[in-house]
């Protein structure tokens, strides 16, 4: 057993060394764009072509090293960037969610939910709050684990168990939520861009994985709680470390009132939207009075934006962090400032995606890849499960969820569409693989932060301590998610409104 542990440790060291040598994601996509330019020229030398599966048109592989290609590169660069679907979706979402975070509402909600949880539900509450915390993007990964550790310590339980449960929910459960979050908008935009290699009318909306995400929240909460109580806490035993000074931070007297008022304002807004849906000839429904498709689903991002603006502004006004309209624009600007690295990355991703599409290499790869898989009879759930495992392993080399999907989507979305799978179904498979191994890859940027939190309670804690705590969650979440996908697939349960595995 000791030799196996040493071997595993050497493997982790190797992964860390290899991963640390990878360039920044921006540089990776610039390199991929250059690679597209060269490979398109190579394919064109052999007069390669592909029959478009939608209209039957024969498409030649066009070289980007040509007069036409050079013109495309220069004249499309700005349109590639500004027209990239995920950019607007994510920035608009962050205007609302970011405001609610900056005024302190999301932080207050997370802290109070955990602190007020009854002891018999504490473990499950920690995992649940961690999962739901992705509404505030990565902020939950920093906020929830240390808070959960402190609460566990205060009730006489091992603080590292609380920290592990909180980090598992926030890190490995990152893609699940009861609400439509920024991640849904980001991934849907990239999926839409990739799907249009095959079908120019295809659109993946931010709610296309919503039903699956809702079920995932409860399934992962239950599994995460069981892993904590049945595996992690018995292994850790009773905490015998040094006493920890409790956090003395106090909320302003009006904070509770502000939170209640913001919830009331949000509820009124939701009731207005629901009421509008059910009125005769509603502007939010289709001609038959249904919601699939409908202006409601098409406009889900603005609807969610207004929800977060309403609750964020209400909270800010009552608590005193918003005193004028200037404060509102200031907090919204601060939230967009936090997205600056993403905006820079999108510029490179947009060029790579556009080159892949214009050259027809995306269509060629999708059609020929699908034919290969069919010829060896590797389709159905075995293919999807293999893809999930592939993505989970790729997480050890590239941890950025958006960057990884931007690489995978142009290849796998069109390919699986040729096999009859809906792009949103492929997106679900990606999300499962990507999220579940976040917490065990040494390249995850928050590993160092969580290790620092661990060492507050156990000064001898190291990467081995970290991996041994988080690996059970990673495996359990991955297995749970695969079982959920199989259940949704076989029982024909929609992954989102009107979305099934096949289309």
N, C-alpha and C positions, 0 to 999 in steps of 0.2 A: 504493500500500500504506500509505503514511504517512497519507493522508487517511482511509482506511478505519479505521485504528487510532484516529484522533481521533474519528471518528463513533461507533465502538464504545465508546470511553471516555465520550463524552457520553451515550450510552444508559445505561451503567452508573451514571453520575452521576444521571440522571433517575430510574432505578429506586431508587437509594439515597434520593433526596429524597422520592419518593412513599412508599416503605416506611417511612421514619422518621416520617412524619406519621400512620401508622396507630396507633390506640390500642393499649393493652395487650390481649392475648387475652381476659382476664377482662372488660374493658369491651366488647370486640367481641361476646361471647356474651350479655352483659346487653342490649346493643343489639339483637341478633338475637331475643332473647326478647320484647323490647318490640315489635319488628317483627312477630313472630308474633301477638301480641295484636291489633295493628291490622289486619293482613292477614286474620286470621280473621273479624274483624267485617265487613270489606269483602266477603268472599266470602259471608258469611251474608246480606247484604243482597240478594243476587241468588239466594238459595235454591240455591246450588251444592251438588251431591252427586256421589257416585261409587259405583259398584258394586264391592264388595269382591271381589277376584279369587279368594279362597279359598272363601267361603261363599255368594257371590251376593247378599249383603245390601246394600241401598241405604243408604249412609252419608251423612248431611248434613254439610256443613261447619259445625262448631259454633263460635259466637263466644265468645271469651274475655272480651269486653266484654259480659257478661250476668250475671244472678244465678248461673246455673249455672257460668259460667266463673270468676267471682270466688271462688265456693266451692271450685272445683277448685284454683285458684292458691294459696289459703290453706291448704287442708287437705292438699294433696299435696306441699308444698314439702319437708318433711323426708323423706318417703318417696322422692321423686324423687332426693334426694341420697344417702341411705343405701342405696337399692335400685339405684343405678346400677351395672350389671354390672362395668365396668372398674375401679371403685374398689377393691373387695375383691381382685380378681385381682392388680392391680399392687402393692398394699400387702403382700399375703402374699408375693409373689415377692421384694419388696425386703427383707423380713425375713431371708431366706436369703442372697440375693446380696449385700445390703448388709453382712451380717455377714462374709462371706468377703472383701469388699473392705476393710472397716474394720480387720480384724486383719492385713492386709498380704499375704494370700495371692495375690489376683489381681494385685497390683502386682508381686510376686516372679515369678509365672508369666510375665507379659508381658516383664519385663526379661530374664530368663534365656533365654527362647525366642529373643529377638532376638540377645542377646550371644553365645549359644552356636551360632548358626546358621553352617554352613560357607559360605565366600565364594561358591561357585557357586549357593547357594540363598538368599543373603541377601535379594535383592530380593523374591523370592516369599514369603519368611518374613515380611518386614515387612508386606506387603500382607495376608497371611493373619492375622497377629496383630492388625492393625488391624481387620479384619472381625470376628474372634472377640472382640475387646475390647468389643463392645457388651453382653456379659454384665455388664460393670460400668457400663452405661449410658454417659453422656457422659464418664466418667473416661478412657476410652481415647483420646478425641480430644485430651485434654491431655497424656496420658502417652506415647503411641506416637510421634507425629511428632518431638519433640525428641530422644527416645532413638534413633530411626532415623537422624536427621541426624548424631548424634554417632558412631554405629557406622560409617556411611558415611565420615565424616571420618577415623576411625581406620584404615580399610583403604585409604585413598587415593582414595576416590571422592568425587564432589561431594556435600557435605552437604545441599544443597537438593533433590537428587534423592531422597535418603532421606527427608527431611521430607515431600516431595510424595507419595511412595509410601505412607508411614504415614498421612498425612492422608486420602488417597484411600480407603484401606481402611477407616479408622475413620469417615469422614464419608459418602462416597458409598456405601460398602458396609454402612452401618449396619444395614439391615434383615435381612441374611443372617446365618446362624449354623448351626453343626452341632448346637447345643443349642437347646432351647426357652428363650427369654429373656423378660425383662419386656415387651419390645415386643410379642411375640406375645400375651401376656395382655391388654395394653392394647388393641390393635387388635381382637382377637377379641371383647372385651366390647362395644366400640362397634358392631361389625358385627352382633352378636346383637341389640342394642337396635334397630338400623335394620331388620334382617330381619324382626323381629316386627311391623312395620307391615303386612306382607303375610301372614306365616305365624307365628302365635303359638307354634308348636311348634319353630320353627327355632332351632338353636343352633350358633354358630361357636366351635370350641374352639381353644385355643392351639397345637394340633398340626396344624391344617388346612392350613397352608402349609409344614409341616416338610420334606417331600421336596423341594419347590422351593427352599427355603432352603439345604438341604444341597448340591444341585447348584450353586446360585448361588455358594456359598463357593469351590468349586474353579474355576468358570468365571471369576469375578471376580479370583481370585488369579492365574490364568494371564494374563488380559488386562491386569491392573494391572502385572504384572511386565514384560510385553512393552512396554507404553506407557513404562514407566520406562527400560528398556534401549535401546529403538529410537527413542524420540522425545525424552524429557526429558533424559537424560544427554548424547546427542550435541549437543543444543541448548545445554546449559550449558557443555560442554567441561570442561577441567581446572580444578579449584578453585585459585585463586591468592590467596585472601583471607588475612586474618591468622590466625595460629595460635590455636586455641581451647583453653582450659584444660579438661582432662578432668574428668568427674565423679568425685570421690574417695569417693562414698558406698559404704560397705561394709555387707554384711549381717551380722547376728549369727551367731556360729558354729553355733547350732542351727537356723538358718533352713532350710538344705537338708534336714536331717533332718525338720523339721516338715512341709516340703512333701511329702516322700516318704511320711511317715506319713499325711498327709491324703489322698493319692492312693490308698494302700492301703485306708484306711477307706472312701473313696468307691467303690472297686472292690468291696469286700465288700458294701456296701449294694446296688449295682447287681446283683450276682450273686444276692442274696437276692430282689430284686424279680423278676428273670428266672426264678429257680427257682420262685417263687410262681405265676408265670403258667403254668408248664408242669405243675404238679401237677394231678392229676385233680380235677374240680369246683372249680377255682380260684376264689376270691372276686373275682379281678381280671378274669375273662373273662365273656362272656355265656353264655346257656344252651347254646349250641352249641359252646362252647369257643373262640370267636373273640374278636377284639379290636375289631371294628368293627360296632356300637358296643360299649362295655364299661365296667365300673366303672374299669378302668385308665385309659382316655382321659378319662372324666368326672372322675377324681381326679388328673389329671396335675399340677395345680398343687401340691397338698400333697405329692405324691411328689417333685417337683423341690425344693420347700421343704426337705424333710428331707435331701435330698442335699446341698444347700449348707450347711445347718446342721451336718451331720456333718463335712464337710471343713473348714468354717470353724472350728468348735469344736476339732477335732483340731489344726489348724494353730496356733490361738491358744494352746492349752494347752502344746504342745511348745515353741513359740517364746517363750512367757512373757507374751504380751499378754492372755491370759485366766488369771486366778488364782482366780476364784470365779464363782458363778452370777450375781453382780451385774454382772460384766464382760460376760457374754453379753447380758443385758438392756440394758446401757448401749450396746453397739455396735449392737444392733438398734434401739434408740431413736434413735441418731444417724443410722442409715440412713433411718428414717422421717422424721426432721427434714429431711433433704435433699429429701423429697418434699412439703414443706409447700406450695410454690407450685402443685404439681400438684393437691393436695387442694382448694385455693381455686378453681382453675380448674374442677375437676370440678363444684363447686356450681353454677356458672353454666351449664356444658354440660348438666348434668342437667335444669335447668329448661327450657332451650331445647328439648331433645329431647322432654321430656314434653309441652310445649305443642304441638309439631309433631305428636306422636302423637295427643293427646286431641282436637285440633281436626279430625282426619282430613285435614289438608292434606298430610301425607306420603303417604297412600294416593292422594289425588287427583293429586298431582304425579307419582307413580310410574306410575299407570295411564295418564294422559294423555301423559306423556313417552314411555312405551313405545309407545303407539299412534302417536305422531308419528314416532318413529324407524322403526317398521315401515312406515308409509305412504310414507316417502321411501326405503325399502329400505336404511337405514343401520344394518346390524346386523353380526354376526360379528366377525372380527378387525379390520377397518377401524375399527369403533366402539371396540373395546378399545384399539387403538393410539392413536386420537384422544384417548381418555380419559387414557391414560398421558401423552401430550404436554401435555394441558391441565393435569394435576396438576403436571407438572414446571415449567410456566410459572408456575402459581399459587405455587410455592415462592419466587418472587422477591418476593412481597408478604407471604406468611405462612409463616414457617419452622418453626413448631411443628408437628411431625408429628401429635401427638395432637389439637391444636386443629383442624388442617386436616381430618383424617379425621372429626372430630366434626361439621364443617360439611358435608363431602361425603357421608358415609355415609347420612344420612337421605334424601338425594336420589337418589344413584346406586345404592345397594344395592337398594332396592325397585324402582327403575326397571329395572335389569338383571335382577332376579328375574322381572319380567313378560316379559322376553325369553328366559327359560329359563336364565339364568346363576346359578350357585351364588354365594351371598354371599362365600364364601372366595376364589372366583376374582376377583371384583371387588376384594377386599381385596389380592390379589396385584398386580393392575394398579396399585392405588394405591401400594403399597409401592415398586414399581419407579420410578414417576414421582417420588415424594417423595424417595427416597434419592439418586437419581443426580445431582440438581442441588443438593443441600445445599451442596456445596463451592464453587459458583460464584456463589451469591447473595450480594450485599453485606450482606444483612441477617442472614446466619448469625452467631450470637453469637460463634462461635469464630474468625471471620475475623481479628479484631483480635489474638487470641492467637497465631495462626499467623503473622501478619505480624511480630509481635514476635520470634518464633523465627527467622524468615527474616532479619531485620535483624541478628541476632547474627552471621550469616555474611556478609551483604551489606548494609552500612549504607544502600545506595541502593535497596534493595528497597521497592516500593510496591504499591499495589493492582493496577497493571498487571502487575508481576512475578507477583503471586499468581494473577491470572486466567489469565495465559499458561501457568503451570505446571499449574493444576488443570483447565482447560477440556478438554484431551485426555482426561483420566480420566473426566470427566463424560460426554462424548459416547460414549466407548468403553464405559463401563458401561451407559449407556442402550441403546445398540444391542445389546450382548450380552444384556441382560435381555429386550429385545423378541424377539430370536431364540429365547431359551429359552422364553418364553411361547408363541410360535408352535409350537415343537417339542412342548411339553407338550400343547398344544391339539390339534394334528393327529394326534399319535401316541397320544392317549388316555392319557398318563402321569398318574397321580394327583398332585395338588399336595400332598396329605397323605393320611393313612389314609382310604381310601374317598371322597376328594374329587376330583371331576373338574370340568371347566369348566361342564358342564351338569348339572342335577339333575332 
